[in-house]
Amino acid sequence: MKKIFVMVLILALLTGGCAGKTTVLSEENAIQQVLKEHPDFPAKSGDVKTIRVPTGGEYGAAAMVDYKTNAEKTPDGKYQITLTKDWHLVVNGQTVFSYWKYMVGPDGAVLAESDDRDSLPNIMK
């Protein structure tokens, strides 16, 4: 009986049954959590992806939009993930530039700040 108890205890410890286990968050995992809501953005910090986005209008105008992902580790071990979207357009005096800042920890991602101006190009039609 003692051998069975010891075997069950060892098995529980090996499969992660320890209380107080801390989860280490990687930059890659933090970015992936945010990209669930924004799949068009690059999966690596510092990368830029340029996508042709239709802006409408009679002649099918489009803008070359830069999507950028940036990750910064905070002193408490979390990550601030910033997504930016630069349309390289000005509409009615407003620059069409959107961003979303997330704080990501082991428990998930929380939107901390954003300014979404993606609807401005629709005014140009």
KAZI-V692260 format. One record per pair of residues at least 4 apart in sequence whose C-alpha atoms are under 6 Angstrom apart, sorted by the first residue. I is the first residue (numbers start at 1). GAP is how many residues later the second one is. If there is no record, write none. Layout:
BEGIN
i=I gap=GAP
i=I gap=GAP
END
This chain:
BEGIN
i=12 gap=5
i=13 gap=4
i=13 gap=5
i=25 gap=81
i=30 gap=74
i=35 gap=4
i=41 gap=26
i=42 gap=27
i=45 gap=24
i=45 gap=25
i=45 gap=26
i=46 gap=23
i=46 gap=24
i=47 gap=21
i=48 gap=19
i=48 gap=20
i=49 gap=17
i=49 gap=18
i=50 gap=15
i=50 gap=16
i=51 gap=13
i=51 gap=14
i=52 gap=11
i=52 gap=12
i=53 gap=9
i=53 gap=10
i=54 gap=7
i=54 gap=8
i=55 gap=6
i=55 gap=7
i=55 gap=66
i=56 gap=4
i=56 gap=5
i=56 gap=69
i=57 gap=68
i=65 gap=21
i=65 gap=22
i=66 gap=19
i=66 gap=20
i=67 gap=17
i=67 gap=18
i=68 gap=15
i=68 gap=16
i=69 gap=13
i=69 gap=14
i=70 gap=11
i=70 gap=12
i=71 gap=9
i=71 gap=10
i=72 gap=7
i=72 gap=8
i=73 gap=5
i=73 gap=6
i=74 gap=4
i=74 gap=5
i=78 gap=26
i=78 gap=27
i=79 gap=24
i=79 gap=25
i=80 gap=22
i=80 gap=23
i=81 gap=20
i=81 gap=21
i=82 gap=18
i=82 gap=19
i=83 gap=16
i=83 gap=17
i=84 gap=14
i=84 gap=15
i=85 gap=12
i=85 gap=13
i=86 gap=11
i=87 gap=9
i=89 gap=7
i=90 gap=4
i=90 gap=5
i=90 gap=6
i=96 gap=21
i=98 gap=17
i=98 gap=18
i=98 gap=19
i=99 gap=15
i=99 gap=16
i=100 gap=13
i=100 gap=14
i=101 gap=11
i=101 gap=12
i=102 gap=8
i=102 gap=9
i=102 gap=10
i=103 gap=6
i=103 gap=7
i=104 gap=4
i=104 gap=5
END
